[in-house]
Amino acid sequence: MNFPICNHTAIFLAARTEMTEQQAAKLWCVKSGAIRIDTLAPEATTTKPGFLRLALKGDLIGVERLAAMPEQLRLTAITPSCLSPVNLADEQQWQQCLLQALLSAHQRHREAMDLRCGTVDERVRKLLQLLADSGPDDTDKDLPCTLPSLGNMADILLSTRESICRALTHLRDTHMLEDQNPAHMKRRRLENRSHLIRNIQVLQ
């Protein structure tokens, strides 16, 4: 379902950039990248935020705030992301927006649960498949994928950085994951590095 989007007022978030209160108060459509949505305990300053779900290309974010839901959320880009504001012209579009957001959130919640099931290798593959800019007919193609930081991947997959690193190394060794900038292979940090997923059908 399409809604009026003002591309000239889109915002671009670098990886690890948290949306401000002012930004989070608006309705956005994810045009590219991945946004991590965490829940914050009320009046808690030491409790670690709990991972809820990801918002990926085509998803709407900010509906909870506009619907006056009491839950406090933190929205953080885990890869470079572009968000476009959504303008709702009337009540009918608002109802359509709520329905789309409900269906999308349900799907993303199920995916988030699935990301924490199975071996670490399986969980990493599932995450890469979600992050790849894929469409329904792209299963036989090499797809671009920008990796989040090891810390984000470990939190999302309920694992450790060391285990995630071993899983990624295995994917590279088997040529299922290839760095698009071989000259930067010596860089220790994975964040913002663009990769190609080879034969994504095998990851399913």
C-alpha positions, 0 to 999 in steps of 0.5 A: 500500500502506497502513501504520499511520501515527500522525498525532498525531506528524507533523512539519512542516518548513519549506522548506530545513529539513534533517531531524535525525539523530534524525528521519532514523533513523525511517521516514516517509511524506510526507503533503504537500510535497517532500523533496530527497534528496542523497548525501554523500561519506564523510568529505567536508566540502567536496564538494557533496552530489549530488542523488539524487531527490525524495520526494513525497506518498505516498513512504516515506523512511528505509528506507535507514537502517533497512536499514543501508545504508552510504550517507550521505543528507541529507534536506531539505524544499524546500517546506513538508512534513508527514511522518508516522511509519510503524509496522511491526507484523511482518516481513511489513509490513517486507517489504512496506515494502521492496518499496514503497520499492524501486519508489518509489525506482526511479520517482523515480530515473527522474524525477530523470534525466528532470528533467535532459533537454531544454530548461530550459523543459521541465525546469521544466515537468516539475518543476512537474508533479511538485510539483503535488498531482495524481492520475490524473484531475487532468490537466484541472484547475488544480492548486496548486503551491508553488515551491521556491527558485531555488537548489534548482530550479537544482541539481535541474534542473542549470541556473542560477538565471537560466535557471530564472527566465526559464522561470518568467517565460515560464510566467507570461506565458502564464498557465500559472502564476499566483501565488495571492497577487497582492499578494505579486508584488513579493517577489523570493523564490519560495520558499513562494509558492503558485501554480496550474498552469493546464491541466497537460495542456499541460505533459506 
